[in-house]
């Protein structure tokens, strides 16, 4: 059974994590037709200019939303929704490989920007 978690940051932007969604849910979303993205272990500052939904094929991440002392953890098998406008730091402990999709935007390829490696 899938479970979700939605810790709140002080800006009220929340990351939603659906742990182990069913195969039928993934098929309904068309996950396998989404582009793939990956990164090696490290720390990354990211700003999301559009909502992103992603499914983790591999990896382990701890995310610290800007302005919050709380973190959100996710990784392999998780379906994650990151809200538009969120700035955060990703601590990637295991290299990431994920399918992703941005909400409709005039420039979808620039919707997630890596501000800098830490």
N, C-alpha and C positions, 0 to 999 in steps of 0.2 A: 504494500500500500504506500502511496506517495505521501510525503509530509512536506509542509512548507514552513519557512521561518522568515520573518520580516522585521529585523531589528530597525529601530528608528535612529536617524541622525538628528542633530539639533536643527537641521534645515528642513526636516520632515520628508526628505527624499529617502525612499526605502528600496533596498535590494530585496527581491523576492527569490527564494530558493525552493525549488520543488525537487525533493530527493527521490531518485529512482522512479521517474514517471513511467507509465506503462508503454509497451511497444505500440499499442493502438493510439495513445496520446501523441507519441513522437511521429507516427505515420500521419495522423490527422494534421499536424503542424507542417509536415513536409520537410522535416529536419535534414534528410539526406540530400535534398536539392539546394540547401543553403551553402554559401561559400565556407571555406575553412580558414582558420587563423591559428597561429601558434606562437609561443615565445619560450625562451629558455628561463631557467631559474634566475631570480633577481628581484629588484624593487623598481616599480614603475609608477610614476605619477600620471594619472589619466583624467581626462575631462570628457564627458559624454554629451555631445551636442544633439543627440537623438536617443530615444529609448532603444536599447539593445536587448534582444532575447538570444541566449546562447545555450548550447548543449555541450557539456564537457565529455569528450572521448577519452581524455587523459589529462592528468595534472592535479595539482593541489594548490589552492590560493587562499590567502587571508587578505581581506579588503578592509581598509580603514577609511571610511568616508571623512572628507575634510570637515573639521569642526566637531568631530565626534570622538569620544574615547573608546567607543565600542567597535568591535570588528565583526565581520561576516565571513564565515568559512564555507568554501564549496570546492568541488572537484569532480573527479570522474563519476559519470552517471547523473550529474545534477543538471537540471534545467533552470537557468538563472535569468531573471529580468532585471536590468539595470536602468533606472529612470533617467530621462532626459534632464540635463542640468547638473548631474552629479559629478563632483570632483573627488577623487579618491587616490589612495596609494595601494597598489597591488603588491603583496609579498608573495612571490611565486616560489614555492619550495620544491615542486616537481614540475618539470616542463609541461606547458599547456598545449593541447591540441583540441580545438573546439569548432563546431559549426555555429554560425552566427547570422543574425538577421536584424537590420535596423528598421525602425518605423519609417514610413514613407518620408522622404526628405529630398530636397533638390540636389544635395551633394552627399549621397549615402556613403561613398568611399572615404569621406573625411569626417564622418560622424564621431568616431572615437579617436582622440588625438593623444599620442604619447607626449606629454609635456617634457619629461626628461627622465633619464635613468638616474636613480639615486645611488 
